[in-house]
Structures are given as structure tokens and as C-alpha cells.
Amino acid sequence: MGFFVMLLEKYLWGEYMKFVILGSGGCVCTPKPLCQCNVCIEAREKGFPYARCGVSLYLADIAMLVDTPEDIAVALNNADVKAVDSIMYSHWDPDHTLGMRIVEQLRLEWLEFCVGIKPENPINVYASAETMSDINAIKNKFGSFLDYYESINLIKRQVVDVSVEINNIKITLIPTPENKGVSVFVFESKGKKLIYAPCDCTPFPENELLYNADMLIIGDTVVGDVGKNGRAIGADHPLRDEFHSFEEILMLKERLNVKHVIITHLEEIYGKTYDDYCELEKQYEGVRFAYDGMRIEL
């Protein structure tokens, strides 16, 4: 079934790489539970694209998820995804991994499993050696969650040393300079290149493969100096030490000679609604702000 779905999407979307930003939110979803700020109230009333799930990406050509935040099931349904054959992990942080139970919902048929019939089509799980080791360490008293999922044939793990090629799409994992447990991804096919750096990518890695891309999707960016409820995010705010500033993203775009930039991992703490981001992006050429369900074709 997944093969025929991919053929249909190829017919509908064309020959190029086709991405969907499943989740564009931050460590906290929008609306944040209980929060009564204007951003969360509007998101609660209007839903998507004002609402945002945890950050995640989908590559339709090979039915691949990148990361599984806790609300990944909601994001998959919102984007009407028809097939998932693999999952690629960027790093171990909870807002990128703790929705890993999605593999049960995607593959486990309980009426069959209860009578001893295991799934026959495990999901391929890819990550760098460091990231895979970190995620293997997520466990309960019975052991690693990934060990359990592989033991019942829900997944099959594969460590990626540098790159992996799937159906003529090459995916290269580039470690960030200060934390080798975090990967920046480079997707390449038919002369097109997309860089995906969703989180913990400061300082940005230096690698010749990161130059001259068609698109950079990047997270962990402070947008503006004033957050929700009038809270200041000044130059001396600790968040500035961990995240890029919007000005740094513009300089990075110029330095890497990237044609287009999409900023994702948009935290509700920035106090900006979907409409605010739409207005802001009008001021900058080649810069957009992500929203859940956003489709990208290269």
C-alpha cells in the first residue's frame, strides 16, 4: 500500500523532493495547556495553522519522519500522511523523541499481536551512533524502549556513520560542533539540496556540504526582543546564548549562499501569532516562517 501511495503523491506533486513540515512548534506545543495569552487563546479557537505541534518533518518521497515529538500522531493526522516507512532522529531531547510510541500506533495490530502474530513490516529507525546510543538509553525498569520495539519487530535500527541513500535521495548527517549527539541533515536528490537543522545547532557546523543549498530549515531562533506578556528578551538574556538571533539567521543565509530559509521550532514564548509571522516575512526576501502542514517541493 505504501508503494502505491508514494506513486500517487509522485503523480500529484511532481518529480522533486517533497517535504511537509508536520510540526513547527517548540519545546511546548501551541496552545500551551492552561495558558491564557493571546497567542494560545487564538490557537485554541482557530486551530491550525495558528496551533503548532512539536517540531518534525516528513519526506514524502521515501515516507520518512524526522523526529517524533509527543504529539506526532496529531501532526500526522493533520497533514493526512498515508505512509511511514522510516524515522530519522536528530538528537535525544524529549520534545524530539518521546513520541516514539507512534511506532506502536503505526504498526501494531493488537488483535493479531495478542495471538502471537508479530508485525512483518518494521519501521527503519536511523540515527548517528551518538544519537542512537542516547535514545537506546531511554528506558523503564524492563529495559530500553527501542530494544523492546525491535524485539517485537516494530522497528529495525540502523546507525548512520556519515550518510545513507534511500531511493536516490542521499541524507548526510553532520554533527554540531559542541555536541556530537546532535545532527544537522542534508537531503540531496537530482541536483537539489535541503538542509534541516531543527534544534541545538548553535554554533552552526562548518562543512562545505552546507553551502549553496536550495533551502535551509532551521530552528532555535529568537524572533524579536519582546516575548509574550511583554517579557523582554534583551541582548543579555540567557536564551541568546543557546539560540540564534534572527539577525544571525540572515547572516547565515548570506554566508552559506542559501536561496531560501524557513524558520521553525517557533516557541509560544515569542508572543507571535501565525498572522504576525506572515506580516514579518513580507519584510525579508527568501525568508519564511514555518507552520504545521507547510509543503515544500524542491
Summary of the structure (lengths in Angstrom):
residues: 298
radius of gyration: 19.0
end to end distance: 24.9
largest distance: 60.2
contacts: 984
relative contact order: 0.17
helix: 31%
strand: 28%
